Amino acid sequence: MLDSELLDILICPKCKGEIRLSKNQEYIICDNCHLAYKIDNNMPIMLIDSAVNSCDIEKE
């Protein structure tokens, strides 16, 4: 699980907006951009090119 202190300081790399954890806690979600960034080994992969549509993630 991602450290809550890390989550508090992270922002979306695309819009610089606030982010949140997905329901399954496997992604970081930006509701403004509708992007989801995968969390791998407790480290978020905050690359815009690697992000997926957050609508697809929230359906899982």
Secondary structure, 3 states (H helix, E strand, C coil): CCCHHHHHHCCCCCCCCCCEECCCCCEEEECCCCEEEEEECCEECCCHHHCEEHHHHHCC
